């Protein structure tokens, strides 16, 4: 059987950030002790982001210019998938232009869903894209609200240009309940921290590490990087000391991100790979109802495979907010009175969505065979020469360079994050599309501002619980 390894990796962190001091200050009247944990900032999703949209952005970052046409499988791991009975990975596959012939699956139910999905893909026989994408929720005024964040990371598993090779692994399954969330609940119920740290991490992780080291024929002294996510402060350092590990304990990315659930092990792994040298070994832990331990060895191909927008770059590309209520509103933690403008129905016509999937999912414009005009949407006739539209060649706009042609900030129309920025986007290939512009920041927009395309929720049907996804534009660099 052909050996599979990691060929590419990428990550995504929502641009929105909030200083933890602002969260603690909002709860000072009831929980003054939160100030002691309010250090740094955390990421949070905008109203139009979720596990699917973050997964798409991480996947695009990992795949880069190679695209998704050679993929044979997509595995999406998350504990906050928007749909319980509609495959979330299939939506991701359509957005990144993956072939219809691939297999797709969702993995959930545990914080180690990301590492388990990666391990299963590495033990497979076909090229696969593994994505961890999560946005764990917490009750207001909890320590978890300060510590949690949102992020996604993606890994391309194949037998070509391998940058990190799996050389040992082990798994333990044990119903150790450190926290849980019943179906339909909005946030987790967490157990006592000392018990989880000592009896959970402190007992289960060393056991699975010993098994993985035995599988690889190594000792802990042969490992240079230790990657273990935890929402408990100091847990990774404590386990590293217990293992007598003397290398680099990977950053938990507490400042700028926060703990991102099932995505966090993969996000930390991607970050560690960006700093690793060829020949170094990385031990990656996934914890939750047992544990996974994966040992990788970096190859000589690693330096040339680092993504253009690495973890450090996506963390630094931030749009700060000074409003705790904004974060709460985006997470639907408060119900705002938006007035009658917000009362329109958001029902999606599923038949038309299916028929237009080629244009809407992959953001495909059409190039006229007669005059070469690129136009979106594709109409029955060319807008320039009126040639029949059925002969148009599909042209994807999702990765096409673009800039602001015109823009306006609309405070009159209903929008969950006012003002609504909208305007004409000029693509380098000649296409011109009226689009929504997001994550604009305090600097606003000017004509000529470089833009990139992002996959987002276009509209939420709150009555039926269905999200309509589409592409929006955002400044290349945060303002």
C-alpha positions in Angstrom: 0.0 0.0 0.0 1.3 3.5 -0.8 2.4 5.4 2.2 0.3 8.5 2.9 1.5 11.6 4.7 0.8 15.3 5.1 1.4 17.2 1.9 0.0 20.6 2.8 -1.6 22.4 5.7 -3.4 25.7 6.3 -5.5 27.5 8.9 -8.1 30.1 9.4 -8.9 32.3 12.4 -11.9 34.8 12.3 -10.7 38.4 12.1 -12.8 39.6 14.9 -11.1 39.9 18.3 -12.1 41.1 21.7 -9.9 42.0 24.6 -10.7 39.7 27.5 -10.7 42.7 29.9 -13.8 43.9 28.1 -15.6 40.6 28.8 -14.5 40.6 32.5 -15.5 44.3 32.9 -19.0 43.5 31.6 -19.4 40.9 34.4 -17.5 42.8 37.2 -20.8 43.5 39.0 -21.3 39.8 39.6 -18.0 38.0 39.0 -15.1 40.4 39.9 -12.7 37.4 40.1 -12.8 37.0 36.3 -10.3 39.9 36.0 -7.5 37.5 37.1 -8.1 35.4 34.0 -8.6 38.3 31.6 -5.3 38.4 29.7 -4.9 39.0 26.0 -7.6 38.7 23.4 -9.7 36.0 21.9 -11.2 35.4 18.4 -14.9 35.2 17.8 -17.0 34.6 14.7 -19.0 37.2 12.9 -22.8 36.6 12.5 -22.1 35.1 9.1 -19.4 32.6 10.1 -19.7 29.1 11.4 -17.9 25.8 11.3 -18.6 25.4 7.6 -17.4 28.8 6.5 -14.2 28.6 8.6 -13.6 25.1 7.2 -13.8 26.5 3.6 -11.3 29.2 4.4 -8.8 26.8 6.1 -9.2 24.4 3.2 -8.4 27.1 0.6 -5.4 28.1 2.6 -4.1 24.6 2.7 -4.8 23.7 -1.0 -3.4 27.0 -2.4 -3.0 27.0 -6.1 -3.2 23.2 -6.4 -7.0 23.3 -6.1 -9.3 20.4 -5.0 -9.7 18.5 -8.2 -7.5 15.6 -7.1 -9.2 15.0 -3.8 -10.9 11.7 -3.2 -12.3 12.4 0.3 -13.1 15.2 2.7 -13.4 14.7 6.5 -14.8 17.6 8.5 -14.4 17.4 12.3 -16.3 19.7 14.7 -18.5 19.8 17.7 -20.4 22.8 16.5 -21.6 21.8 13.1 -24.7 23.8 12.0 -26.6 20.7 10.8 -27.5 17.5 12.5 -29.0 15.9 9.5 -27.5 17.5 6.4 -23.9 16.7 5.6 -21.8 19.7 6.4 -18.7 18.4 4.7 -20.6 18.2 1.4 -21.2 22.0 1.5 -17.5 22.5 2.1 -16.7 20.3 -0.9 -18.9 22.3 -3.2 -17.4 25.6 -2.1 -13.8 24.6 -2.7 -14.6 23.1 -6.1 -14.0 19.4 -5.2 -15.1 16.8 -7.7 -18.5 15.2 -7.2 -16.9 11.7 -7.2 -15.3 12.2 -3.8 -16.5 10.8 -0.5 -17.3 13.1 2.4 -18.0 12.7 6.0 -18.6 14.6 9.3 -16.9 13.7 12.5 -18.2 15.0 15.8 -19.0 14.0 19.4 -15.5 14.6 21.0 -12.8 17.2 21.3 -10.4 14.7 19.7 -12.6 14.4 16.6 -9.9 16.3 14.6 -7.0 14.1 15.5 -9.1 11.0 15.1 -10.1 12.1 11.6 -6.5 12.9 10.7 -5.4 9.5 11.9 -8.1 7.7 9.9 -7.1 9.5 6.8 -3.4 8.7 7.2 -4.3 5.0 7.6 -6.4 5.2 4.4 -5.5 4.6 0.7 -6.6 7.8 -1.1 -5.9 11.5 -1.1 -8.0 13.3 1.5 -8.5 16.7 3.0 -9.0 16.6 6.8 -10.4 19.8 8.4 -11.0 20.7 12.0 -13.3 23.6 12.5 -15.0 24.6 15.7 -16.6 27.5 17.6 -17.3 26.3 21.2 -19.8 28.3 23.1 -19.8 29.2 26.8 -22.2 30.8 29.2 -21.7 34.5 29.9 -19.5 35.2 33.0 -17.8 31.8 32.8 -14.1 31.2 32.7 -14.8 29.3 29.4 -16.2 32.5 27.9 -12.8 34.1 28.4 -10.8 31.1 27.3 -12.7 29.8 24.3 -12.1 31.0 20.7 -12.9 29.9 17.1 -10.6 28.6 14.4 -10.1 26.0 11.7 -7.2 24.0 10.3 -6.9 21.8 7.3 -4.4 19.1 6.2 -4.0 17.5 2.8 -3.1 13.8 3.1 -1.6 12.2 0.0 1.4 10.2 -1.2 3.0 13.2 -3.0 5.5 15.8 -1.7 5.1 14.6 1.9 6.2 17.3 4.4 5.4 15.3 7.6 5.3 11.5 7.8 3.4 9.6 10.5 5.9 7.3 12.2 3.9 6.1 15.2 0.5 6.4 16.7 -1.8 5.1 19.4 -5.4 5.6 20.7 -7.1 5.0 24.0 -10.9 5.0 24.3 -12.2 5.7 27.8 -15.4 7.4 29.0 -13.7 9.9 31.2 -16.2 12.8 31.4 -14.3 16.1 31.8 -17.3 18.0 30.3 -20.3 17.3 28.1 -23.0 19.0 26.2 -26.5 17.4 25.7 -28.1 17.5 22.3 -29.8 20.8 21.9 -27.8 22.6 24.6 -25.9 25.8 23.8 -23.0 25.3 26.1 -21.0 22.7 27.9 -21.2 21.5 31.5 -17.7 21.2 32.9 -16.4 19.1 35.8 -13.9 20.1 38.5 -10.6 21.3 36.9 -8.1 19.7 39.3 -9.8 16.3 38.8 -9.7 16.7 35.0 -6.1 17.9 35.0 -4.7 15.2 37.3 -6.9 12.1 36.6 -7.7 12.9 33.0 -4.7 14.5 31.3 -2.3 13.4 33.9 -3.2 9.7 33.6 -4.6 9.1 30.1 -2.2 11.1 28.0 1.1 9.6 29.4 -0.4 6.1 28.7 -1.3 6.9 25.1 2.1 8.6 24.6 3.9 5.5 25.9 2.0 3.3 23.4 2.7 5.7 20.5 6.4 5.9 21.3 6.5 2.1 21.5 4.8 1.9 18.1 7.4 4.3 16.6 10.4 2.6 18.4 11.3 5.9 20.0 11.7 7.4 23.5 10.5 10.8 24.7 14.0 12.1 24.2 13.6 11.6 20.4 10.7 14.1 20.3 11.4 17.8 19.7 7.8 19.3 19.7 5.0 18.5 22.1 1.5 19.6 20.9 -1.3 19.2 23.3 -4.4 21.4 23.4 -6.3 22.0 26.6 -8.9 24.5 27.8 -7.2 24.2 31.3 -4.4 26.6 31.9 -1.0 24.8 32.5 -2.3 21.3 31.6 0.1 20.8 28.7 3.1 22.0 30.7 2.2 19.7 33.5 1.9 16.6 31.2 5.2 17.5 29.5 6.9 17.6 32.9 5.4 14.2 33.8 6.7 12.8 30.6 10.1 14.3 31.2 9.9 16.0 27.9 12.7 18.5 27.3 11.8 19.9 23.9 9.4 22.7 22.8 5.9 22.7 24.3 3.8 24.1 21.5 2.0 27.4 22.0 -1.7 27.0 23.0 -2.4 30.2 21.0 -4.3 31.6 24.0 -3.7 35.2 23.0 -5.4 36.1 19.7 -7.3 32.8 19.3 -8.4 31.0 22.4 -9.3 27.3 22.8 -11.0 26.2 19.6 -12.4 22.8 20.5 -12.0 20.0 18.1 -10.0 22.2 15.8 -7.4 23.2 18.3 -5.1 20.2 18.1 -4.9 20.6 14.4 -4.4 24.4 14.6 -1.6 24.0 17.1 0.0 21.3 14.9 -0.1 23.6 11.9 1.5 26.3 14.0 4.2 23.9 15.2 5.0 22.7 11.7 5.6 26.3 10.6 8.5 26.4 13.2 9.8 22.8 12.8 12.9 21.9 10.9 13.4 18.9 8.6 14.1 15.8 10.6 12.4 17.0 13.8 9.7 15.0 15.4 6.3 16.3 16.6 4.0 14.5 19.1 0.4 15.6 18.7 -2.3 14.8 21.3 -6.0 14.8 20.9 -7.9 14.4 24.2 -11.6 13.6 24.8 -13.2 10.3 26.0 -9.7 8.9 25.8 -6.8 10.2 23.7 -5.0 10.0 20.4 -1.2 10.3 20.1 0.3 10.9 16.7 4.1 11.1 16.1 5.3 12.9 12.9 8.7 13.4 11.4 9.2 16.5 9.3 10.8 15.9 5.9 13.1 18.1 3.7 10.0 19.2 1.7 8.6 21.1 4.8 10.3 24.5 4.3 8.9 24.9 0.8 5.4 23.8 1.7 4.5 26.4 4.4 1.3 28.3 3.4 1.4 31.9 2.3 -0.9 32.8 5.1 0.3 30.7 8.1 -1.1 30.6 11.6 0.9 33.6 12.7 -0.4 35.6 9.8 -4.1 34.7 10.3 -3.8 35.5 14.0 -2.2 38.9 13.3 -4.8 39.7 10.6 -7.3 41.0 13.2 -10.2 43.5 13.4 -10.5 44.4 17.1 -13.9 45.3 18.6 -14.5 47.2 21.8 -18.1 45.8 22.2 -18.8 42.8 24.3 -22.5 43.1 23.3 -21.5 42.8 19.7 -19.9 39.4 20.4 -22.9 38.3 22.4 -25.3 39.4 19.5 -23.3 37.5 16.9 -23.4 34.4 19.0 -27.2 34.9 19.5 -26.7 35.3 23.2 -29.1 38.3 23.2 -32.1 39.0 21.1 -31.9 42.4 19.5 -34.9 44.5 18.5 -34.1 45.2 14.8 -37.5 46.6 13.9 -39.8 45.7 11.1 -36.9 45.7 8.6 -35.8 42.4 10.1 -39.2 40.6 9.7 -38.7 39.5 6.1 -38.8 35.7 5.4 -35.4 34.1 4.7 -36.8 31.0 3.1 -34.5 29.4 0.6 -36.0 28.0 -2.6 -34.1 24.7 -2.5 -34.9 23.7 -6.1 -33.4 26.9 -7.4 -30.4 26.5 -5.1 -29.7 23.1 -6.6 -30.1 24.3 -10.2 -27.8 27.3 -9.6 -25.2 25.3 -7.6 -22.5 25.6 -10.3 -22.6 29.3 -10.1 -23.3 29.9 -6.4 -21.2 27.2 -4.6 -18.0 27.7 -6.6 -18.7 31.3 -7.5 -18.5 30.6 -11.3 -18.9 33.4 -13.7 -19.3 32.8 -17.5 -16.9 33.8 -20.3 -18.6 34.6 -23.6 -17.2 32.5 -26.4 -17.8 35.3 -28.9 -16.5 38.5 -27.1 -14.7 37.0 -24.1 -16.7 39.1 -21.6 -16.7 37.6 -18.1 -20.0 38.0 -16.4 -21.8 37.0 -13.2 -24.4 35.8 -13.0 -24.5 33.8 -16.2 -27.6 35.0 -18.1 -29.4 33.6 -21.2 -27.5 36.0 -23.4 -24.2 37.8 -23.2 -24.5 41.3 -21.7 -22.1 42.7 -24.3 -22.7 41.0 -27.6 -26.0 39.1 -26.8 -24.6 35.8 -27.9 -26.5 32.8 -26.4 -25.4 32.1 -22.9 -25.4 28.2 -23.0 -22.0 28.3 -24.7 -20.3 30.2 -21.9 -17.2 28.8 -20.3 -17.3 28.6 -16.5 -14.7 30.9 -14.8 -14.3 30.7 -11.0 -14.1 34.1 -9.3 -13.3 32.8 -5.7 -9.5 33.1 -6.2 -9.4 35.9 -8.8 -7.7 39.1 -7.7 -10.1 42.0 -7.2 -10.5 45.5 -5.8 -13.1 47.9 -4.7 -14.7 49.9 -7.6 -17.4 51.6 -5.6 -18.8 51.1 -2.0 -21.3 52.5 0.4 -22.0 52.0 4.1 -25.8 51.4 4.4 -27.3 52.2 7.8 -30.9 52.0 6.6 -31.2 48.3 5.5 -31.5 45.6 8.1 -28.1 44.0 8.7 -27.0 41.9 11.8 -23.7 43.9 11.8 -24.5 47.5 10.7 -23.5 49.2 8.6 -24.0 47.0 5.5 -21.1 47.6 3.2 -22.0 46.9 -0.4 -20.6 48.0 -3.7 -19.2 46.9 -7.1 -16.1 44.6 -7.1 -13.8 44.8 -10.1 -12.1 41.5 -10.8 -8.8 41.4 -12.8 -10.3 39.2 -15.4 -12.9 41.9 -16.3 -15.8 40.6 -14.2 -17.7 43.3 -12.3 -20.1 42.1 -9.5 -22.2 43.9 -6.9 -21.2 42.3 -3.6 -21.4 42.6 0.2 -18.1 43.6 1.8 -17.3 42.2 5.3 -14.7 42.6 8.1 -14.1 46.1 6.9 -12.8 47.6 10.2 -12.8 51.2 11.4 -10.8 52.5 8.4 -13.7 51.9 6.0 -13.2 51.3 2.3 -11.7 53.3 -0.5 -11.8 52.7 -4.3 -8.9 50.5 -5.3 -8.7 48.6 -2.0 -7.5 45.1 -2.8 -10.1 42.4 -2.0 -10.3 38.7 -1.6 -13.3 36.4 -1.7 -14.6 34.6 1.4 -17.4 32.0 1.8 -20.0 33.2 4.3 -23.6 32.9 5.4 -25.6 35.1 3.1 -28.9 34.8 5.0 -30.3 32.8 7.9 -33.8 31.3 7.7 -34.4 31.5 11.5 -37.9 30.0 11.2 -36.6 26.8 9.6 -33.0 26.8 10.8 -31.4 26.8 7.3 -28.4 28.9 6.3 -28.0 30.1 2.7 -24.3 30.4 1.9 -22.6 32.6 -0.7 -19.4 34.5 -1.4 -18.6 37.9 0.0 -15.6 40.2 -0.4 -13.2 41.4 2.3 -10.1 43.6 2.4 -6.9 41.6 1.7 -5.5 43.0 4.9 -7.5 44.0 8.0 -8.3 47.6 8.4 
